[in-house]
Amino acid sequence: MIIYPAIDLKDGQCVRLVQGRVENKTVYSDAPATVARSFQEQGASFLHIVDLDGAFQGSPQSLKAIEAIAAAIDISFQVGGGLRQLSDVEKLLALGASRVIIGTRAVSHPDFIASLLDKFGPERIVLGLDAKEGMVAVEGWVSTSSITAIDFALRMKALGVQTAIYTDVSRDGLLQGPNLAAIKEMACSTGLDIIASGGVSSLDNIRALKELENDGVSGAIIGKALYDGKISLLDALKEAEK
């Protein structure tokens, strides 16, 4: 199972939000590239980067910070946040992203993600599947759509999506543990390769997610727990490799 340390970017800083709310922001570093390099030095093989300004404004806003991160590391990284135009996706891939995450735009314009899958392949286009009480959350999690997360995932799978980052918004940033039942249901009901996000706060959480590998859970994104020292990245990586 792959552990993805998270770097959330806002105003050029490395931050964490609680449940996606800007008013619940904690700044952890003014040098995201340094944070990224530190994660690499601790053994991470893949980073998860979110352009929060992009998510809220609808187009990439943190290209300079992402470019600095790309220059500072030699490992893979994925990026999401405000990618709603082909040109935006091309910019991120050109900067060195191994894959990009499409969320809100996939809900409103499924033909957009279909065209990206056709152009770049499912290895480089990942679905950002954010759920609030079982329904798809969009626009930086400030709005909820009328479609269930599982129904939406199945629609995207029919278009060619193979991998989804599944985030339970209600757990994000609260260190209360992931919603294991929902994660397992998503993986088993859709057959997608699921990367779990939201609430991972202990090695026990990682062990529990690892037990879902055979159900289709291939990775876990960890953010606040790393920054607050609840989990060491080294220990998390060791647990995931067992």
C-alpha positions as CSV (number, residue, x, y, z in Angstrom):
1,M,0.0,0.0,0.0
2,I,1.3,3.4,-0.9
3,I,1.4,6.2,1.6
4,Y,0.9,9.7,0.1
5,P,2.0,12.6,2.3
6,A,-0.2,15.5,1.5
7,I,0.8,19.1,0.7
8,D,-2.1,21.5,0.5
9,L,-1.2,24.9,-1.0
10,K,-2.9,28.2,-0.2
11,D,-1.4,31.6,-0.8
12,G,1.9,29.9,-1.5
13,Q,2.0,28.3,1.9
14,C,1.7,24.7,3.1
15,V,-1.6,24.6,5.1
16,R,-4.2,22.3,6.4
17,L,-8.0,23.0,6.5
18,V,-10.6,21.2,8.6
19,Q,-13.4,19.8,6.4
20,G,-12.3,22.0,3.6
21,R,-13.2,25.3,5.4
22,V,-10.9,28.2,4.8
23,E,-11.8,29.7,8.1
24,N,-10.3,26.6,9.8
25,K,-6.8,27.0,8.3
26,T,-3.5,26.2,9.9
27,V,-0.3,27.3,8.2
28,Y,2.6,24.8,8.6
29,S,5.2,26.2,6.3
30,D,6.0,29.1,4.0
31,A,8.3,26.8,2.0
32,P,6.2,23.9,0.4
33,A,9.2,22.8,-1.7
34,T,11.2,22.2,1.5
35,V,8.4,20.2,3.0
36,A,8.2,18.1,-0.2
37,R,11.9,17.5,-0.1
38,S,11.7,16.4,3.6
39,F,9.0,13.9,2.7
40,Q,11.2,12.5,0.0
41,E,14.2,12.2,2.4
42,Q,12.0,10.3,4.9
43,G,11.2,7.7,2.3
44,A,8.0,8.8,0.5
45,S,7.7,7.6,-3.1
46,F,4.7,9.6,-4.1
47,L,3.3,13.0,-2.9
48,H,-0.3,14.3,-3.0
49,I,-0.6,18.0,-3.8
50,V,-3.8,20.1,-3.7
51,D,-4.0,23.6,-5.0
52,L,-6.7,24.9,-2.6
53,D,-6.8,28.3,-4.2
54,G,-7.4,26.6,-7.5
55,A,-10.2,24.5,-6.1
56,F,-12.0,27.5,-4.8
57,Q,-11.4,29.8,-7.9
58,G,-11.8,27.2,-10.6
59,S,-8.4,27.4,-12.2
60,P,-4.8,26.6,-11.1
61,Q,-3.4,29.3,-8.8
62,S,-0.3,27.7,-7.3
63,L,1.8,26.9,-10.4
64,K,4.9,28.6,-9.0
65,A,4.8,26.6,-5.8
66,I,4.2,23.4,-7.7
67,E,7.0,24.1,-10.0
68,A,9.3,24.7,-7.0
69,I,8.2,21.4,-5.5
70,A,8.8,19.6,-8.8
71,A,12.4,21.0,-8.9
72,A,13.0,20.0,-5.3
73,I,12.1,16.3,-5.6
74,D,12.9,13.2,-7.7
75,I,9.8,11.2,-6.7
76,S,6.3,11.1,-8.3
77,F,3.5,13.5,-7.4
78,Q,-0.1,13.9,-8.2
79,V,-1.9,17.3,-8.3
80,G,-5.6,18.4,-8.0
81,G,-7.5,21.6,-7.5
82,G,-9.3,23.7,-10.1
83,L,-8.4,21.6,-13.1
84,R,-11.3,22.3,-15.4
85,Q,-9.7,23.0,-18.7
86,L,-7.5,20.9,-21.0
87,S,-4.8,23.6,-20.9
88,D,-4.7,23.5,-17.1
89,V,-4.1,19.7,-17.2
90,E,-1.4,20.1,-19.8
91,K,0.4,22.7,-17.6
92,L,0.5,20.5,-14.6
93,L,1.7,17.5,-16.6
94,A,4.3,19.7,-18.2
95,L,5.6,20.7,-14.8
96,G,6.2,17.1,-14.0
97,A,3.1,15.8,-12.3
98,S,2.8,12.0,-12.8
99,R,-1.0,12.3,-12.7
100,V,-3.7,14.9,-12.2
101,I,-6.9,14.7,-10.2
102,I,-10.2,15.8,-11.7
103,G,-13.1,16.3,-9.3
104,T,-15.7,19.1,-9.8
105,R,-15.4,19.2,-13.6
106,A,-16.0,15.5,-13.8
107,V,-19.4,16.0,-12.1
108,S,-20.6,18.9,-14.2
109,H,-18.9,17.8,-17.5
110,P,-18.3,14.1,-17.7
111,D,-17.3,14.5,-21.3
112,F,-14.3,16.5,-20.1
113,I,-12.8,13.6,-18.1
114,A,-13.7,11.2,-20.9
115,S,-11.6,13.4,-23.3
116,L,-8.7,13.5,-20.9
117,L,-8.7,9.7,-20.5
118,D,-8.7,9.4,-24.2
119,K,-5.8,11.8,-24.6
120,F,-3.6,11.0,-21.6
121,G,-4.7,7.5,-20.5
122,P,-6.2,6.3,-17.1
123,E,-2.7,6.1,-15.6
124,R,-2.4,9.9,-15.7
125,I,-6.0,10.9,-15.0
126,V,-7.4,10.2,-11.5
127,L,-10.9,10.9,-10.3
128,G,-11.2,13.0,-7.2
129,L,-14.2,11.5,-5.4
130,D,-15.2,13.7,-2.5
131,A,-18.3,12.6,-0.5
132,K,-20.4,14.3,2.2
133,E,-23.0,12.0,3.8
134,G,-22.7,9.7,0.8
135,M,-23.3,12.5,-1.8
136,V,-20.7,14.0,-4.1
137,A,-19.2,17.2,-2.8
138,V,-17.9,19.8,-5.3
139,E,-16.5,23.3,-5.7
140,G,-13.9,22.9,-3.0
141,W,-16.4,21.0,-0.9
142,V,-18.6,24.0,-0.4
143,S,-21.5,22.5,-2.4
144,T,-23.1,19.0,-2.5
145,S,-24.4,17.5,-5.7
146,S,-27.6,15.4,-6.1
147,I,-25.7,12.2,-7.0
148,T,-24.5,9.5,-4.7
149,A,-20.7,8.9,-4.6
150,I,-21.1,5.3,-5.6
151,D,-23.4,6.1,-8.6
152,F,-21.0,8.8,-9.7
153,A,-18.0,6.4,-9.4
154,L,-19.7,3.8,-11.5
155,R,-20.5,6.4,-14.2
156,M,-16.8,7.4,-14.3
157,K,-15.7,3.8,-14.4
158,A,-17.9,3.3,-17.5
159,L,-15.9,6.2,-19.1
160,G,-12.6,4.5,-18.4
161,V,-11.5,5.8,-15.0
162,Q,-9.5,3.2,-13.1
163,T,-8.3,5.1,-10.0
164,A,-10.2,7.3,-7.6
165,I,-9.1,9.3,-4.5
166,Y,-12.0,8.8,-2.2
167,T,-12.3,11.5,0.5
168,D,-14.9,11.5,3.3
169,V,-15.2,15.3,3.8
170,S,-16.7,14.8,7.3
171,R,-13.5,13.2,8.5
172,D,-11.0,15.4,6.8
173,G,-8.6,17.2,9.1
174,L,-10.3,16.0,12.3
175,L,-7.9,13.1,13.1
176,Q,-10.9,10.9,13.9
177,G,-9.9,8.0,11.7
178,P,-11.1,7.1,8.1
179,N,-14.6,5.9,7.4
180,L,-13.6,2.3,6.8
181,A,-17.1,1.0,6.1
182,A,-17.6,3.7,3.3
183,I,-14.2,3.1,1.9
184,K,-14.7,-0.6,1.7
185,E,-18.2,-0.2,0.2
186,M,-16.8,2.2,-2.5
187,A,-14.0,-0.2,-3.4
188,C,-16.2,-3.3,-3.5
189,S,-19.2,-1.7,-5.2
190,T,-17.2,-0.1,-8.0
191,G,-14.1,-2.2,-8.6
192,L,-12.0,1.0,-8.8
193,D,-8.5,1.3,-7.4
194,I,-9.2,3.4,-4.3
195,I,-6.8,5.7,-2.6
196,A,-8.3,6.6,0.8
197,S,-8.2,10.1,2.1
198,G,-9.6,11.9,5.2
199,G,-9.1,11.2,8.9
200,V,-6.0,8.9,8.9
201,S,-4.5,9.7,12.3
202,S,-2.8,6.5,13.6
203,L,-0.8,3.5,12.7
204,D,-3.9,1.5,13.6
205,N,-5.8,3.4,10.8
206,I,-3.1,2.4,8.3
207,R,-3.2,-1.3,9.4
208,A,-7.0,-1.2,9.0
209,L,-6.7,0.3,5.5
210,K,-4.0,-2.2,4.6
211,E,-6.5,-5.0,5.4
212,L,-8.7,-3.6,2.6
213,E,-6.0,-4.1,0.0
214,N,-7.7,-7.2,-1.4
215,D,-10.9,-5.2,-1.7
216,G,-9.1,-2.6,-3.9
217,V,-7.7,0.0,-1.5
218,S,-4.2,0.6,-2.8
219,G,-3.1,3.7,-0.9
220,A,-3.7,6.2,1.9
221,I,-3.2,10.0,1.9
222,I,-2.0,11.4,5.2
223,G,-1.9,15.1,6.0
224,K,-2.7,16.7,9.4
225,A,-1.5,13.7,11.4
226,L,2.0,14.1,9.9
227,Y,2.1,17.8,10.4
228,D,0.9,17.5,14.0
229,G,3.3,14.7,14.8
230,K,0.5,12.1,15.5
231,I,2.2,9.8,13.0
232,S,5.8,9.7,11.8
233,L,6.1,9.2,8.1
234,L,8.8,6.6,8.6
235,D,6.5,4.5,10.8
236,A,3.6,4.9,8.4
237,L,5.8,3.7,5.5
238,K,7.0,0.7,7.5
239,E,3.4,-0.2,8.4
240,A,2.3,0.1,4.8
241,E,5.1,-2.2,3.6
242,K,4.4,-5.0,6.0
